[in-house]
Amino acid sequence: MQTSFLNRRRLIAGMAAGGATLLAGCGNGVGNPNATTIDQRVDATQNFLFNRYPGTRDLAAKAAGILFMPLITKAGIGIGGSYGRGALRINGATVDYYSATQATIGLQIGAQQYGHALFFMTQEALRQFRTSAGWSVGADAEYALNDQGGNLSAETLTALDPVIALVFGQSGLIVGATLEGTKYQRILP
């Protein structure tokens, strides 16, 4: 009985260490909070979105501000987490830098990378985001869906939701990406 307990304990410790190694080994620039690097990644992300999903140009034109998170790395084996950095842009200019973190517990194994953008459609939503000590995505966010042609749905472009989230570029072994529970905090690059 004691041996079984110790083996489980070693297994869990090994899984946690492996998950941390996977997360650290992914190329999201952790440990290099350089404003130039973040801005270059945000520029590339914005160009990708505007070219791949033309409807995002119209959405951006209506938004009070957009938080671009170019690369989020998520990994887990039972216990998991995700991390990434990005920039908030208002009228096309970077005004702040943010980190996004998420912790998860449950049935999961693998690693995944993806990007996302949060379109703040009202000044009030943008103000709440910028003045909070740690803002989390909740049920008030509308997830934008793209059709086969790479266009955003008409419902998204006419939505009255204060925050519209677009998740893109998913690759890896964990199926699906959700932003619920992701916490955003302002960082100094």
N, C-alpha and C positions, 0 to 999 in steps of 0.2 A: 504494500500500500504506500509506504514512504517513498519507494523508488519511483512509482507511477507519478506521485506528486512532484518530485524533483524533475523528472523528465518533462512533465507539462510546463513546469516553471522555466526550464531551459529552452523549451520550444517557444514559449511566449517571448522570452527575452531575446532569443535569436531572431524571431519574426519582427520584433520592434526594431532591433538593430538593423536588420535587412531593409526595412521600410525607410528608416532614416538615411541609410546609405543610398538607396534608390533616389530619394528626394534630393539629397545633397549632390548626387552625381548628374542630375538633369541640368541642362544648360540654360537655366533661367537667371544666371548672373547673381545668385545669392552671394552676399559678401562683397559685392562691388556696386554700391549704391551711387553710381556716377550719373549726374544729371544729363550729360551728353549721351551716354549709352541709353538711358531711359528715353530721352527725346528721339533718338534715332529709331528705336524700336516702336515708339508711338507713331512716328511719321510713317514707317513701313506698314504698321497695322491700319492706320487711317487710309492710306493709299490702297491697301488690299481690300478693305471693306468697301470703299467708294467704287473701285473697279469691279470687284466680284459681285457685289450686291448694290446695284445702282440706286435702289430705293433708300439706302442709308444717307445719300446726299440730301434728299428731301427731308428725311428725319432730322439730320444734323442742322439743316437750315431753320427748323422749327424749335430746336432744343435750346434751352438756356445755357447748357453746358454739357460736356461729354467726358466721362471718365473712360480712358482707354487702358485696358490691362492686356498688353501684348502676349504675355506668356504666363500661364498659371501651371504649375506642376503639382500634380496630385498623386500620392502614393499611399498604399496601405495594405496591411495584412491584419485584418481584424480591427486594429486601431490605425487610423490614417490621418492625413492632413494635407493641406495644400498651401502654397505660397506663391506670390508673384508681386510685381511692382508695376506701377503705371503712372500716368499723369492725367490731371484734370485740365481740360481746355475750354476756355470761354472765348468765343469769337475767333477761334483758330489759334489762340495763344495759350501756352502752358502757364497756369497760375499756381498749381500746387502738385506735389508728388505724393502718391499713396501706396501703401502696401495692402494686400488682401490676404487674409489668413482664414483657414477653416479647419476645424477638427471634427473627425467623424469616428464613430464606433459602430460596429455592426458587421454583417456579412459582406466582406470585401477583400479582394486580393488583386494586386496589380499596380500599374502606374499609368498615368494619362497626362497629356499636356493639351491645353486649349487656351484660347484667348476669349476675352469678352469686352463688351462696351456697355456702359450704362448711359442712356440718354436721359438727362433731366429735363423734362418737358415744361416745368413751371419754375418760376423764380423761387417760390416757396420751397419746393423740393430741393433745389440747388442750395438754398440758404441752410436748410436743415442738415444737409449732407456736410457742408463746409464748416458748420459751427458745432457739430457733434464731436464728442470726445472719441467715439468709436461707433461708426454707423454700420448697421447690418441690413442686408437685403431681407425683406420680409414679403408678406403676402401682397403688399401693395404694388409690387413690381409686375409689370406685364412682360411676358417673354415673347419676343418677336420671332415669327416663323417665316422661313423663306420657302418659296415654291421651287419646283424643279428648274426653273429658268434663272434662279438666283435673285428673284425679286422679292421684296417684302410684301406681305399680304396687305390688301387694302385696309383691313381692320387695324393693322398696326399704324399705318400712316394717318388714320383718322382717330386713333385712340386718345382718350382723355386722361389716361393714366399718368400720374406724376413722374414715374420712372419706367422706362422701357429698356429691357435687358436683351442683348443679342450675344449668344454664345456661338463661337465658330472655331474652325480648325481643329476639331477634336481628333486626337490620335492616341493610341495606346490600348491598354488591355481592360480598363474599367469602362463599362458601357454607360453612356449618358453623363452629362455634367449638369449639376444644379448649383445655383448661387445662393440658395437659401441657407442662412447661417453664416455666410461669408462676412467677415468683419473687415471694414476698411478703416485705416488710420493714416493720418498725414505723417509723412516722413521728411527728413532733411536729406537731400541727395549728397 
